[in-house]
């Protein structure tokens, strides 16, 4: 075998892949025949009810005259509207991610003293084992930070004397440590990659104990550790909006699924990270940014509605960008009229674009925001409304903050680890059975043939 054995696709592999595909394709009409909820969703995109939760609620409909009709989206953390949680953060007040993490984990908003003690606990945990950066993060750095993050999480298992103890106090301790360490694992992994692959200078900053999670990210990422209060506040809001989104999203359902097997916390979180990495989930904001990069390079006039509309139509026809037939950042599995996270983000995006000199880019985003739903409705058969989701704006925010593209999805993970932790604790509290959904076999039974007769 050559050194590129892990990346080489030989003609033999191509031929075997064709055989695998031909044996894997299932006629779509069989899903209707057997009433299979493919993707655990019905024909209208509504998720199959598989569990109950106290942690968060996603609302996209309301009852009018006894019928459920689409409504403006709302998101609640432990019964509190996330819009109220964000609105309660005054410009000069404390950061909100730690407060909302406390809420998700313990079910109540903290008092001033409780928040101070909780923040101090997270700060105490924000320290990696001796030589972990040198021996783990610096060795064979991956080009994908989500893989780097997952590897670091799995390696931490070896440093935990009670790694397999799934009692609630121990799991809570593990979760708090991971919540605290995710910024370090993510950013240090990126710094190592930039150093070894791109020849960039290596910066490993130790964050001061008094910093919030948002401030910590900016402090350890930037060479001079500098940032403005507005930058830290906007990143904090981004973390709040991404930290939790119900038990049915792919990575959180993965969390419940793997937790139900009784395995350790590190394996569960690594599995959730694998899910979040996917471009249909946490990696979606990267696709949005790259789509807009291609759009800006292709369009002659960013303000020409006809030209922008033609580009969006070409996207749906698989004639532009990545030829996937998608307008990234548009639509959501649950929301129809609006994604409340995108609505909250939009006002901050506009404000930041004015300060950073990105007015033209924001105008293009606003134009696509207005045109895309109409074009999608014209070109596609849809069962519910289409509106911008949180990924539509989050990548633009990170771009204006000067955050590297490689860290977009890890920042999502830095936020979502709080929700994953709450859901893991909830799943273990139920002490339920291992999850075991059913698949119906449609392959005909055959008689065995000896090799000489095949």
C-alpha positions, 0 to 999 in steps of 0.5 A: 500500500502507498502512503495515500492509502486512506485517500486513494479511490481505485477503479476497483473501489469504484466498481464495488461502490456501484455494486453496493449502490445497486443493492442498497436502493429501495423504491420510494413507493415502498415507504408509502406502502408500509407507512414508513416515516422515513427520517422519523418525519411524516410527509409534511415534515413533522417529526414522529413523537418519540419522547418527552422533555422538560428542556426546550420547546419549539413552536411553529403553529397555533390552533385557530378554530380547532385547526393547527395553522402555521405561525411565527416561530418561537423557542422556549428554554425551560418555559422561558421565551428565548427572545425574553432571555436575550432581551434581558441582557442589557448592553452593560450587563453580564453575559448570558450563555452561562446564565442560560446554561444554568437554566438548561441544566437545573431548570431555573434562572439563577440568582446573582449569587448562584450565577457567580458560583456557577461561573466560578465553577466553570472557570475552575474546570477550564484547565486541560490535563498536564501536557494534553495540548502537547501530546494530544492536540499538537499531534497529527492535527486534522484539517477538520476541527470537528474531528479534532474536537471529537478526538480530544473528547474521546481522549479525555476518557483516559484522563478520567478515573470515573469515566464509566460512572453514569451516576447523575452527580458524576455525569454532571461533573463530566458535562460541566468540565466539557462545557468549560473545555470546549472553547480550549479544545476547539481553538487550540486545535485550530491553532495547531492546524494553522501552525503545522499545515499553513505555517502560521505562528502558534498561539496558545493563550491561557484565558484569565479566570474571570472571562465568560465563554464568549470572551474566552473564545476571542481571547485565545483565538486572536494573536493579541487577545483583543476584542471589543465589548460589542464583539464579545456580546454578539458572540455571546448571543450567538452561543445562546441562540445555538445552545439548545433546540429540542430533543429531536434535532439530529445531534441531540437525538443522537445524544438520547439514542447513545445515552440510552445504551448506558455508555459513557459521557465522552462516547455520547458527546463524541457521537453528537459531534459526529452528527453536528459536523454534517452539512445538513446540520451544524455545518450548514452555516459554512455552506451559506457563507460559501454560497454567498462567496460564490454569489458575490463573485458571480453577480455583476450587480448585487442590487439587481433583483432580476440577476439575484433571482436568476442566480437563486433559480440556478441554485435550485436547478443545480446549475450554480455553486455546488450543484446540490439544488439547495439555497442554503440557509433557507427552510427548517424542519420545524419552522415555517413562517419564521425561525425566531433565532434568525429574527433575533439575529437579524437586528444584531447583524444589521447593527454590526454590518454598519459598524464593520462596513459590511452594508453592501453585504447585508443588503445582499443578504436582505435581498436573498432573504426576501426573494428566496422564499418566493422562488422556492415556492415557485420552483418546488412543491412545499408543504409549509412555508420557507423562511431564513433559518439561524444559519442564514445569518450566523455565518455572516456574523462570524465572518464580520467578527473575523472568525475563521471558517474552520471554527464555525461548526465548533462554535456551534458545538461550544454552544450546543454542549450545554443542551446536550448535557441537559438532555443526557442528564434527562435521559439518564434520569428516566433510566429507560430502555435502550432505544430500538426502532424497527426497520422492515426487511424487503429483501426476498429470501434466497437459497444458498449457492456454493461458490462453484455454482455462482 
